[in-house]
């Protein structure tokens, strides 16, 4: 029996059946089948089992072995079928070999010292081991915990990646990724050390993945879906899984060299030949996919199979939104130069250079360095047509920061290094990161397969299934805030009487921080909100334009589903509708420690206005990266029409050390009106939205 138990243990630990063993079992069963045919009497299943044992008396171990043989053949047949299956595992992602994938048998929960950890999901596949858990209790803001796996053989492995999301009440959801479990382990202990000063041990038992837990993927021999290649980069659709009510797909970016990252958030937009925008809801799971921003998983509609569709990569906040901004890390290549700043330095001193650097198929020509402050040196480069930015580094221990500088009017690039004190000896300067752009568009034409069964027709309308609620207004004990909000509601209330459309136009100016790409220094906003008979917003269109009228951002919402036409993002926004509320007095006005001031003064157009100021001061100054000035507080000021309650203007500011204000943001309202219907072009935008 000990030998038999070892055989069984080895089998269940093996991630893939042994072909020779399976063949032997098949021959034994075939022979056994021929023996059974010699006894044609008709009996029930229960009688057949009895007859089997009566006609073929064996020892207990032999009988057990034959029972196991039968069971193993059934398991092997299923394993062979499942092993060839690829698909999408909800909450985790695509698995390439279901026969080698194991999932958590049942949730595990442990509590200690007021903290509870509950493991909800775990997935083991040949490339990684992934765990999702929930933590409730008194958690500290600073977390110094570590996560490990402990196998039955004593092997202990630390997590390679983790992600946490903390709710407003302090509870957390976490995911961890670990290296793949060895030898097909089905028992593993998750250890969380030093969480709230406690160590937690959670024994996990895994079971084989079953077929009904997967959304089957498209066969591997399907035609590859890939965009054009630009500067070594291209977009591909790697996996597609079809269900009756949805389509799941995995998209990824590929580069022609290692150590390349996308600079910014990329999305996919899916459009039909008639201009319709299909939902692309990003469901990329945390911690189970690369941290380099190269892979996305989306959920979209089921299809009939006759649609002619196009995937387009979108980069939000880019002038050419279909271009791909990239960064390549050259820090390990040791490319750089020596620089001796000398002594007796004063701000304004400059040094001339004439040195060209070759970086793969790019080049930079260093021409000058300047001492911009007693501790900061800025270097100027002439780039080739591809390079858009450069980051420098120095191994000198005095280095405190490096920054990518702005592009100069002549097209040259700058990069700065800041030191505690400028070293008097020669400095080693390295070219760490080079920023460049792969030119788009990155597009893929696609004709999907038909949904398996039960296809439902996508629709551009949505049934009113949401529960109405009033827009929440922050409550404050400050009499100035309360009085002002009552005046604002006086303006809002008539606009709630539907049906109809609310039209809002505004202009916004911002003080752009170093490296800021959005919002721009100036843009115009145009909003159209459809109101139903209860005063709830049912549909809306949001449009941002620059000073020349070019579209910067455009989005549309139907019910609680929103599509951003610019970025390609789409998704749901909760389960309750809202009412229009032109109240720009943020939550900060009611927070403890906020000073609130009121003064009456005329607005720019001569109307009598009320100015409300709310501000907080800090105990220590704050300096943001790249900023020259520290600030000692922050606040907001709002101008409101004293007669109607309409918000006229909003500003946010920093309080500087001398008491002056540095204005960061100004928004002015030009139009707030109620109309019967919007222009046809607004209705056309809504028509293009395909709701899941």
VOGU-3710 file (C-alpha; in Angstrom, 3 decimals, decimal comma):
1> xxxxxxxxxx> 0,000/0,000/0,000  2,866/2,376/0,743  4,106/1,905/-2,828  0,612/2,505/-4,214  0,189/5,658/-2,150  3,490/6,923/-3,512  2,288/6,258/-7,080  -0,875/8,220/-6,433  1,030/11,056/-4,784  3,405/11,291/-7,732
11> xxxxxxxxxx> 0,476/11,317/-10,148  -1,404/14,116/-8,483  1,800/16,152/-8,116  2,559/15,732/-11,803  1,174/18,677/-13,817  0,876/16,545/-16,987  -0,042/12,830/-17,403  2,699/10,411/-18,388  1,934/9,137/-21,958  3,393/5,669/-21,309
21> xxxxxxxxxx> 1,350/5,280/-18,143  -1,817/6,422/-19,952  -1,193/3,965/-22,793  -0,731/1,104/-20,332  -3,967/1,984/-18,560  -5,814/2,104/-21,862  -4,632/-1,426/-22,761  -5,635/-2,768/-19,346  -9,103/-1,278/-19,610  -9,564/-2,643/-23,128
31> xxxxxxxxxx> -8,662/-6,136/-21,898  -10,970/-5,711/-18,948  -13,778/-4,660/-21,298  -13,387/-7,876/-23,311  -13,612/-9,911/-20,124  -16,851/-8,182/-19,119  -18,395/-8,959/-22,503  -18,279/-12,690/-21,619  -21,023/-12,048/-19,041  -23,953/-10,578/-21,025
41> xxxxxxxxxx> -26,519/-10,804/-18,214  -28,507/-7,613/-17,716  -28,140/-6,152/-14,275  -28,439/-2,764/-12,678  -25,357/-0,665/-12,102  -25,355/-1,615/-8,447  -25,809/-5,316/-9,319  -23,084/-5,065/-11,951  -20,645/-3,886/-9,365  -21,583/-6,784/-7,135
51> xxxxxxxxxx> -21,297/-9,285/-9,968  -17,953/-7,844/-10,932  -16,497/-8,479/-7,535  -18,193/-11,894/-7,104  -17,008/-13,275/-10,422  -13,490/-11,909/-10,084  -12,418/-12,321/-6,481  -9,170/-10,488/-5,762  -7,196/-9,278/-2,798  -8,197/-5,904/-1,323
61> xxxxxxxxxx> -5,149/-4,197/-2,778  -5,856/-5,560/-6,267  -9,465/-4,454/-6,129  -8,411/-0,990/-5,009  -5,871/-0,798/-7,817  -8,466/-1,601/-10,490  -10,824/0,980/-9,016  -8,034/3,526/-9,130  -7,192/2,562/-12,722  -10,739/3,313/-13,816
71> xxxxxxxxxx> -10,799/6,627/-12,007  -7,410/7,657/-13,359  -8,424/6,958/-16,960  -11,389/9,276/-16,563  -9,133/11,907/-15,016  -6,533/11,452/-17,726  -9,084/11,821/-20,493  -10,286/15,050/-18,930  -6,738/16,217/-18,314  -5,739/15,698/-21,935
81> xxxxxxxxxx> -8,756/17,686/-23,115  -8,228/20,459/-20,564  -4,474/20,601/-21,130  -5,045/21,728/-24,686  -7,508/24,423/-23,605  -6,626/28,105/-23,421  -8,929/30,798/-22,203  -9,801/33,652/-19,917  -10,111/33,003/-16,188  -12,301/35,801/-14,728
91> xxxxxxxxxx> -10,506/37,965/-12,210  -7,084/36,642/-13,221  -6,496/36,823/-16,964  -5,667/34,460/-19,809  -4,166/31,050/-19,077  -2,213/29,277/-21,785  -2,457/25,732/-20,416  -5,552/24,981/-18,369  -4,311/21,466/-17,641  -1,438/22,935/-15,640
101> xxxxxxxxxx> -3,509/25,584/-13,861  -4,743/25,225/-10,284  -7,081/27,466/-8,311  -7,958/27,957/-4,664  -10,146/25,142/-3,362  -11,920/27,341/-0,799  -11,353/30,744/0,874  -9,107/30,864/3,931  -9,423/33,392/6,758  -7,180/34,217/9,722
111> xxxxxxxxxx> -7,666/36,878/12,435  -5,178/38,234/14,951  -5,051/41,331/17,138  -8,021/43,023/15,438  -6,801/42,325/11,887  -8,474/39,781/9,586  -6,958/38,439/6,359  -9,176/36,491/3,966  -7,714/34,886/0,840  -10,442/35,004/-1,805
121> xxxxxxxxxx> -8,596/33,729/-4,871  -5,362/31,985/-5,760  -4,120/30,800/-9,147  -1,082/28,623/-9,856  0,106/28,265/-13,430  3,465/27,452/-15,044  4,594/31,098/-15,090  3,521/32,413/-11,668  1,541/31,967/-8,478  -1,025/34,722/-7,808
131> xxxxxxxxxx> -3,050/35,491/-4,678  -5,887/37,941/-4,004  -6,863/38,757/-0,426  -8,914/41,187/1,650  -7,670/42,801/4,871  -9,931/44,384/7,466  -9,090/45,913/10,811  -6,859/48,617/12,243  -4,143/49,056/9,627  -1,357/51,600/9,867
141> xxxxxxxxxx> -0,781/54,139/7,108  2,819/52,984/6,701  2,993/49,332/5,784  6,237/47,405/6,239  4,770/43,953/5,655  6,272/41,299/3,397  4,583/38,389/1,648  6,091/34,911/1,179  5,055/31,465/0,027  6,143/28,413/2,033
151> xxxxxxxxxx> 6,056/24,974/0,361  5,766/21,650/2,156  9,480/21,026/1,528  10,377/24,185/3,480  11,153/26,349/0,429  10,302/30,008/1,124  9,917/32,596/-1,684  9,226/36,330/-1,436  6,658/38,022/-3,679  7,883/39,563/-6,923
161> xxxxxxxxxx> 5,081/42,119/-7,215  2,192/43,376/-5,113  -0,706/45,780/-5,366  -2,991/47,236/-2,710  -6,130/49,339/-2,829  -7,342/50,934/0,406  -10,950/52,069/0,809  -12,087/55,157/2,685  -12,869/53,078/5,790  -9,332/51,660/5,865
171> xxxxxxxxxx> -10,038/48,156/4,529  -7,735/46,852/1,815  -7,725/44,553/-1,163  -4,306/43,174/-2,087  -2,859/40,982/-4,770  0,580/39,365/-4,785  2,549/37,586/-7,495  5,195/34,965/-6,749  7,449/32,775/-8,884  5,744/29,629/-10,157
181> xxxxxxxxxx> 5,269/26,885/-7,574  7,650/23,996/-8,065  6,652/20,405/-8,828  2,982/21,203/-9,288  2,433/21,862/-5,579  -1,195/21,801/-4,491  -0,496/22,811/-0,905  1,200/26,090/-0,080  1,250/28,431/2,903  0,914/32,176/2,397
191> xxxxxxxxxx> 2,870/34,134/5,006  2,329/37,853/5,619  5,009/39,176/7,963  4,882/42,369/10,018  1,354/43,451/9,111  0,342/45,761/11,948  3,172/44,209/13,957  1,756/40,692/13,479  2,704/37,678/11,360  -0,034/35,730/9,575
201> xxxxxxxxxx> 0,084/32,197/8,175  -2,658/31,012/5,798  -2,540/27,386/4,535  -3,922/27,199/0,996  -5,143/24,085/-0,826  -5,327/24,195/-4,630  -7,426/22,116/-7,010  -7,305/21,597/-10,791  -9,056/24,195/-12,912  -12,290/22,967/-14,486
211> xxxxxxxxxx> -13,492/23,622/-18,024  -16,587/25,571/-17,002  -14,444/28,144/-15,189  -12,846/29,372/-18,425  -14,076/31,465/-21,328  -12,494/29,485/-24,228  -9,940/31,347/-26,326  -9,643/31,570/-30,094  -7,564/28,713/-31,613  -3,839/29,294/-31,783
221> xxxxxxxxxx> -3,688/28,882/-35,563  -5,914/31,944/-36,092  -4,477/34,761/-38,203  -2,191/36,973/-36,068  -3,546/40,465/-35,415  -0,762/43,025/-35,543  -0,326/46,694/-36,458  2,424/48,224/-38,530  5,894/48,471/-36,975  7,156/51,982/-36,182
231> xxxxxxxxxx> 10,606/52,477/-34,633  10,542/48,842/-33,554  7,163/49,177/-31,787  3,904/47,520/-32,750  0,498/46,669/-31,286  -0,931/43,151/-31,252  -4,084/41,347/-30,162  -2,708/38,206/-28,528  -5,731/36,396/-27,140  -9,475/36,527/-27,822
241> xxxxxxxxxx> -12,116/34,650/-25,843  -15,751/34,540/-26,979  -18,675/34,136/-24,583  -22,412/34,401/-25,230  -22,656/37,841/-23,606  -19,183/39,343/-24,054  -15,844/39,197/-25,834  -12,581/39,254/-23,860  -9,317/40,184/-25,548  -5,714/40,749/-24,562
251> xxxxxxxxxx> -3,737/43,498/-26,293  -0,037/44,174/-25,900  2,711/46,480/-27,083  6,000/45,103/-28,371  9,326/46,862/-28,811  12,404/46,170/-30,890  14,793/46,331/-27,920  14,813/45,688/-24,155  14,357/48,315/-21,423  11,683/50,324/-23,252
261> xxxxxxxxxx> 8,592/51,690/-21,492  5,495/53,563/-22,599  5,372/57,075/-21,161  1,739/57,546/-20,260  -1,534/55,678/-20,232  -2,415/53,950/-23,482  -5,845/52,622/-24,415  -7,520/50,872/-27,313  -10,457/52,321/-29,188  -12,715/49,927/-31,101
271> xxxxxxxxxx> -14,709/51,460/-33,945  -17,107/50,116/-36,542  -17,142/50,951/-40,234  -20,031/53,359/-39,551  -18,079/55,287/-36,896  -19,716/53,576/-33,913  -17,571/53,419/-30,781  -17,767/50,013/-29,091  -17,183/49,567/-25,358  -13,636/48,695/-24,356
281> xxxxxxxxxx> -13,767/48,218/-20,585  -10,282/47,775/-19,122  -10,375/44,704/-16,841  -6,608/44,167/-16,585  -6,053/42,402/-13,245  -3,505/43,771/-10,809  -0,226/42,011/-10,050  -0,746/39,181/-12,545  0,462/41,116/-15,594  3,736/42,931/-16,374
291> xxxxxxxxxx> 4,411/46,151/-14,490  5,894/47,756/-17,617  2,486/48,966/-18,875  2,679/46,762/-21,981  -0,383/44,502/-21,580  -4,097/45,281/-21,334  -7,185/43,047/-21,079  -10,505/44,432/-22,291  -14,108/43,341/-22,226  -16,393/44,334/-25,087
301> xxxxxxxxxx> -19,696/43,267/-26,646  -20,558/39,918/-28,241  -20,605/40,075/-32,035  -22,478/38,543/-34,968  -19,276/37,770/-36,892  -19,959/40,048/-39,871  -18,722/43,313/-38,315  -15,752/45,148/-39,848  -13,958/46,689/-36,874  -10,745/48,621/-36,205
311> xxxxxxxxxx> -8,562/48,744/-33,095  -6,696/52,046/-32,683  -4,121/52,795/-30,005  -4,828/56,069/-28,195  -2,504/58,155/-26,025  -4,381/60,715/-23,968  -2,982/64,292/-23,664  -0,824/63,925/-26,785  -1,083/66,415/-29,646  -0,940/63,450/-32,025
321> xxxxxxxxxx> -3,022/61,086/-29,919  -2,175/58,047/-32,058  1,609/58,435/-31,592  3,389/56,356/-28,950  5,704/58,196/-26,502  8,482/55,869/-25,310  11,410/55,909/-22,917  14,486/53,723/-23,301  16,813/53,072/-20,380  20,500/53,345/-21,333
331> xxxxxxxxxx> 21,806/53,513/-17,746  23,475/50,090/-17,966  25,332/51,040/-21,178  27,693/53,498/-19,479  27,280/56,183/-22,156  28,329/59,599/-20,883  31,104/62,119/-20,402  33,399/63,675/-17,794  32,860/67,240/-16,665  35,027/69,394/-14,373
341> xxxxxxxxxx> 33,008/72,397/-13,139  36,031/73,996/-11,500  35,965/76,374/-8,526  34,664/79,849/-7,780  31,331/79,109/-9,378  28,577/81,683/-9,682  25,075/81,361/-11,074  25,057/82,149/-14,792  28,416/80,550/-15,564  28,409/78,409/-18,715
351> xxxxxxxxxx> 30,597/75,776/-20,345  30,830/74,889/-24,054  30,795/71,320/-25,389  30,975/69,656/-28,778  30,241/65,994/-28,182  27,876/63,626/-29,992  26,402/60,480/-28,433  25,075/57,534/-30,430  22,229/55,698/-28,713  20,978/52,792/-30,838
361> xxxxxxxxxx> 19,496/54,537/-33,911  19,268/57,917/-32,127  21,814/60,640/-31,457  22,319/63,665/-29,197  24,801/66,500/-29,563  25,871/68,172/-26,280  26,664/71,860/-26,840  26,461/73,685/-23,503  26,053/73,537/-19,716  24,887/76,381/-17,456
371> xxxxxxxxxx> 24,883/76,947/-13,712  21,264/78,000/-13,229  21,509/78,178/-9,430  24,219/77,530/-6,831  23,283/73,822/-6,849  21,796/73,086/-10,308  23,564/72,564/-13,639  21,498/72,449/-16,847  22,855/70,756/-19,978  21,670/71,623/-23,496
381> xxxxxxxxxx> 21,497/69,074/-26,335  20,727/69,246/-30,044  18,576/66,157/-30,745  17,992/64,240/-33,924  14,444/64,254/-35,256  13,351/61,388/-33,008  14,535/62,279/-29,483  12,096/64,336/-27,387  13,804/64,349/-23,980  16,842/63,225/-21,990
391> xxxxxxxxxx> 17,456/62,313/-18,352  20,980/62,477/-16,887  22,549/60,770/-13,876  25,761/61,045/-11,888  27,163/58,515/-9,390  28,500/61,429/-7,322  27,111/61,127/-3,749  26,251/64,835/-3,729  23,575/64,313/-6,391  20,050/64,969/-5,058
401> xxxxxxxxxx> 17,870/65,086/-8,190  17,777/64,875/-11,968  15,084/66,370/-14,180  14,037/66,388/-17,823  13,992/70,031/-18,827  11,643/71,796/-21,233  12,260/71,980/-24,959  13,760/75,343/-25,902  12,272/77,610/-28,601  15,079/76,558/-30,968
411> xxxxxxxxxx> 14,094/72,889/-30,574  17,029/71,943/-28,351  16,538/69,790/-25,249  17,651/70,400/-21,673  18,351/68,183/-18,686  19,398/69,291/-15,210  21,257/67,794/-12,255  20,930/69,177/-8,715  23,565/68,591/-6,044  23,836/69,329/-2,331
421> xxxxxxxxxx> 26,875/71,366/-3,340  28,538/71,459/-6,767  31,573/69,142/-6,493  34,965/70,749/-7,141  36,383/67,575/-8,714  35,589/66,075/-12,098  32,065/64,677/-12,444  30,995/61,552/-14,310  27,745/62,305/-16,160  25,727/59,436/-17,636
431> xxxxxxxxxx> 22,875/59,450/-20,155  20,270/57,477/-18,225  16,984/57,694/-20,146  16,152/58,835/-23,671  12,597/59,816/-24,588  11,345/59,492/-28,172  8,175/58,953/-30,199  7,086/56,052/-32,391  4,824/57,550/-35,041  1,278/56,220/-35,325
441> xxxxxxxxxx> -1,365/55,410/-36,063  -1,131/51,899/-34,617  -4,230/50,193/-36,014  -5,508/46,645/-36,513  -8,429/45,634/-38,735  -10,573/42,899/-37,207  -13,552/40,773/-38,130  -14,654/38,987/-34,944  -16,117/35,536/-34,653  -19,785/35,185/-33,864
451> xxxxxxxxxx> -20,677/34,764/-30,215  -21,243/31,062/-29,412  -24,993/31,191/-28,687  -27,585/33,576/-27,355  -26,151/36,673/-29,042  -27,877/39,811/-27,897  -27,972/42,839/-30,155  -25,831/45,790/-28,973  -27,910/48,904/-28,515  -27,260/52,614/-28,286
461> xxxxxxxxxx> -30,042/53,085/-25,732  -30,250/52,075/-22,106  -33,262/51,182/-20,022  -33,668/53,335/-16,880  -32,695/50,714/-14,310  -30,871/53,023/-11,915  -32,193/54,193/-8,555  -32,633/57,985/-8,515  -30,919/60,022/-5,822  -30,260/63,685/-5,169
471> xxxxxxxxxx> -26,770/65,012/-5,755  -25,026/65,099/-2,414  -23,982/68,506/-1,135  -21,227/68,612/1,522  -22,493/69,620/4,955  -20,687/72,308/6,943  -21,204/73,948/10,320  -19,706/77,190/9,025  -22,495/79,760/8,624  -20,764/81,438/5,647
481> xxxxxxxxxx> -20,512/78,122/3,806  -24,113/77,157/4,620  -25,493/80,522/3,475  -23,492/80,396/0,238  -24,562/76,850/-0,597  -28,191/77,769/-0,062  -27,723/80,593/-2,574  -26,121/78,172/-5,063  -29,059/75,767/-4,723  -31,392/78,660/-5,533
491> xxxxxxxxxx> -29,747/78,735/-8,991  -29,626/74,938/-9,410  -33,224/74,153/-8,455  -35,051/75,442/-11,591  -32,630/73,523/-13,820  -33,772/70,241/-12,258  -37,244/70,621/-13,792  -37,091/68,450/-16,882  -37,216/67,245/-19,473  -34,688/69,251/-21,476
501> xxxxxxxxxx> -30,991/69,938/-21,890  -28,547/71,973/-19,780  -25,791/73,666/-21,779  -22,609/74,887/-20,035  -19,665/76,745/-21,565  -16,528/77,675/-19,651  -12,884/78,681/-20,134  -10,029/77,385/-18,010  -6,449/78,595/-17,612  -3,811/76,678/-15,641
511> xxxxxxxxxx> -0,301/77,362/-14,458  1,528/74,419/-15,949  3,849/72,569/-13,599  7,136/71,125/-14,925  6,360/68,169/-17,184  2,596/68,804/-17,215  0,874/67,902/-20,483  -2,753/68,034/-19,398  -4,629/70,157/-18,813  -3,022/72,658/-21,193
521> xxxxxxxxxx> -2,445/76,288/-20,274  -5,826/77,190/-21,782  -8,874/75,270/-22,988  -12,587/75,757/-23,556  -15,152/73,309/-22,244  -18,598/72,660/-23,717  -21,069/70,384/-21,861  -24,537/69,177/-22,876  -26,610/67,319/-20,258  -29,989/65,746/-20,967
531> xxxxxxxxxx> -32,412/65,966/-18,019  -35,409/63,643/-17,592  -38,748/64,521/-15,988  -37,307/63,764/-12,513  -34,361/66,106/-13,061  -31,779/63,318/-13,399  -29,015/63,442/-16,001  -29,627/60,628/-18,499  -27,150/61,463/-21,288  -24,298/63,937/-21,667
541> xxxxxxxxxx> -21,498/65,055/-23,965  -18,250/66,650/-22,755  -15,965/68,506/-25,177  -12,606/70,230/-24,507  -11,037/72,446/-27,199  -7,901/74,540/-27,380  -7,799/78,229/-28,313  -7,815/77,343/-32,047  -10,861/75,086/-31,706  -9,003/71,779/-31,981
551> xxxxxxxxxx> -10,569/68,964/-29,949  -8,440/68,003/-26,952  -10,868/65,600/-25,324  -14,364/64,373/-26,120  -16,532/61,968/-24,146  -20,164/60,871/-23,980  -22,264/59,228/-21,271  -25,480/57,230/-21,644  -27,014/56,213/-18,340  -24,027/55,252/-16,221
561> xxxxxxxxxx> -21,827/54,177/-19,156  -19,128/56,551/-20,465  -16,914/56,441/-23,558  -13,927/58,764/-23,909  -13,479/59,199/-27,663  -10,010/60,675/-27,193  -8,348/58,106/-24,951  -10,463/55,130/-26,001  -11,422/54,374/-22,401  -14,906/53,169/-21,531
571> xxxxxxxxxx> -16,644/51,926/-18,419  -19,431/52,234/-15,869  -19,644/55,010/-13,285  -21,660/53,475/-10,450  -25,288/52,524/-10,133  -27,083/55,803/-9,389  -28,002/58,771/-11,583  -27,273/62,313/-10,464  -28,759/65,776/-10,755  -27,028/68,827/-12,148
581> xxxxxxxxxx> -25,269/70,824/-9,428  -23,174/73,870/-10,272  -21,448/73,970/-6,871  -17,709/74,559/-7,164  -17,165/74,851/-3,403  -15,193/71,686/-2,770  -15,130/69,455/0,287  -12,259/71,534/1,699  -14,604/74,365/2,683  -16,149/72,200/5,375
591> xxxxxxxxxx> -13,014/70,526/6,723  -11,636/71,308/10,195  -8,796/73,794/10,093  -10,116/75,568/6,992  -10,360/79,335/7,280  -13,363/80,728/5,380  -13,713/84,392/4,361  -16,459/86,256/2,552  -16,428/89,622/0,839  -18,820/91,422/-1,504
601> xxxxxxxxxx> -17,388/92,917/-4,662  -18,385/93,452/-8,300  -17,598/90,743/-10,830  -15,758/91,551/-14,053  -19,015/92,237/-15,906  -20,295/94,576/-13,188  -22,682/92,158/-11,492  -22,765/92,176/-7,697  -20,869/89,115/-6,582  -19,967/87,312/-3,385
611> xxxxxxxxxx> -16,384/86,043/-3,094  -15,870/83,035/-0,812  -12,307/82,024/0,132  -11,367/78,801/1,888  -7,737/78,082/2,759  -5,516/75,947/4,981  -1,951/76,574/6,133  0,710/73,917/6,705  3,070/73,485/9,636  5,954/72,880/7,209
621> xxxxxxxxxx> 6,530/74,164/3,662  5,923/71,855/0,701  8,049/71,806/-2,455  6,794/69,814/-5,417  9,327/68,124/-7,749  10,651/70,554/-10,324  9,126/73,597/-8,599  11,331/76,508/-7,603  8,982/77,817/-4,897  7,783/76,259/-1,675
631> xxxxxxxxxx> 4,237/76,858/-0,521  2,850/77,033/3,006  -0,824/76,490/2,321  -3,486/75,952/-0,335  -7,001/77,110/-0,982  -9,863/77,930/-3,316  -11,873/81,052/-4,019  -15,282/81,156/-5,698  -17,241/84,113/-7,108  -21,059/83,767/-7,058
641> xxxxxxxxxx> -23,750/86,061/-8,451  -25,346/87,610/-5,345  -28,795/87,749/-6,976  -29,133/84,480/-8,893  -26,658/82,176/-7,106  -24,859/81,245/-10,332  -21,186/80,397/-9,965  -19,200/82,865/-12,071  -15,539/82,021/-11,473  -13,380/79,546/-9,537
651> xxxxxxxxxx> -9,688/79,709/-8,633  -7,310/77,413/-6,778  -4,087/78,775/-5,289  -1,010/78,174/-3,154  -0,107/80,373/-0,213  3,528/81,477/-0,425  5,759/82,286/2,533  5,260/86,050/2,145  1,471/85,645/2,274  0,886/86,141/-1,460
661> xxxxxxxxxx> -1,087/83,723/-3,630  0,193/81,726/-6,590  -2,834/81,013/-8,809  -2,774/77,495/-10,283  -6,201/77,234/-11,885  -8,928/79,634/-13,032  -12,274/78,587/-14,477  -14,802/81,120/-15,802  -18,380/80,280/-16,804  -19,679/82,013/-19,949
671> xxxxxxxxxx> -22,985/80,178/-20,475  -25,279/78,147/-18,187  -28,659/77,701/-19,861  -31,633/75,353/-20,234  -32,661/74,484/-23,827  -35,094/72,059/-25,449  -32,542/70,166/-27,534  -28,826/70,300/-28,480  -27,315/70,763/-31,948  -27,489/67,749/-34,258
681> xxxxxxxxxx> -23,725/67,184/-34,007  -24,123/66,518/-30,264  -26,862/63,974/-30,941  -24,591/62,377/-33,557  -21,871/61,907/-30,926  -24,327/60,078/-28,675  -25,518/57,988/-31,604  -21,994/56,611/-32,055  -21,872/55,171/-28,532  -22,597/51,429/-28,423
691> xx> -23,715/50,531/-24,888  -22,873/47,036/-23,600
//
